[in-house]
């Protein structure tokens, strides 16, 4: 088995990763485009039967790299706003990281 997919997310948290985020994703991107490495390596998701992997995608974690943008906490569906919106810099870094991986 090999890594063969990337799943992009947002954390629904603030603009910096918290400890739960670092356990759940392989890479996180803050509002300024800084990349943080998660607790688990992408290779840890080749075998998800041992419980030692990033749990970012329900039953879709096997062979999957998880990348998340930090933000969107308390998003208001009615007002279409949050104190922690996704930034252009985050999206640019996300695209570059996906291309690199």
N, C-alpha and C positions, 0 to 999 in steps of 0.2 A: 504494500500500500504506500501511497505517496500523497502529499498535500496537493489537492487539485482544485480548490476553490477558495475564494475570499468572500466573507460576509461583512458588509459595512453597516454600522449602527450609529445611533447617538445614545448617550448614557441616560438621558432624562435627569441629569444631575446638574451641578454647577459647571463653571468653565475650566475646572482643574479636576484631575482624577482623584477619587477617594480609594480607600483600601479595597472596597467591594469591586470597584471598577477594575483595579489592577489584578484582581483574582479572576475576573470574568472575560477579559480581552487580552489578546497578545500585544496589541499596540493601541495607545490612546493619543489623541491629538487635542491639545488645549487651544484656547481662543487665539493665541498668538502663533499657532502652527508648530509648537514644540511637541516632539514625539516622545512619549513615555513607553518603556517596555513593561509589559505586564509580568505577573508572577511566573507564568508558564510560557515556554517556547512554542512556536508553531508546531514543532516536531512532537510535542507532547500530545497533540490532537490526532496523531496517526493512530494511536491506540487509546480509545476512550473507555475501555473496559476496566482500567486500573484505578479510576477515580482521580488521576493526576493529570488534569487537562483544564483548559479554559472553557467554562460552561457558558457560552455566549449565544447559542442558537438552538435551544430546545433539543430535539433529537437529531439536529443537523450538524453536530460538532465534529464528527469523524472526518479527518482529512481536510478540515476547514480552518483557515486563518481568520481570526476575529479582529477587526479594526473598529474603533469607536471614536466619534467626535464627542468631546466633553461639552455638554450643554443641554438646553431645552427644559430645565427644571421648572415646574409649575407653569408649563405652557397653557395659555388660555385659548381654548378652541373658539370661544366667542369673540375675543379681541384679536386673535391671531398674533399674540405677542408673549414674550417671556423676558425676564431679566437676564437670561443667559442664552441669547440666540446663537445659532451656528454662524461663524464668520466666513468671509471670503477666503481668508488666509487658511482656515481649517480645511475648506474644500480643496483649495489648491494643493495643500500638503497631502490630503487624502488621495487625490488623483496621482500625485508623484509617488507616494508610497505604494499604491496599488500597481503602478507601472513597474516600479523597482522589484516588487515581490514577484 
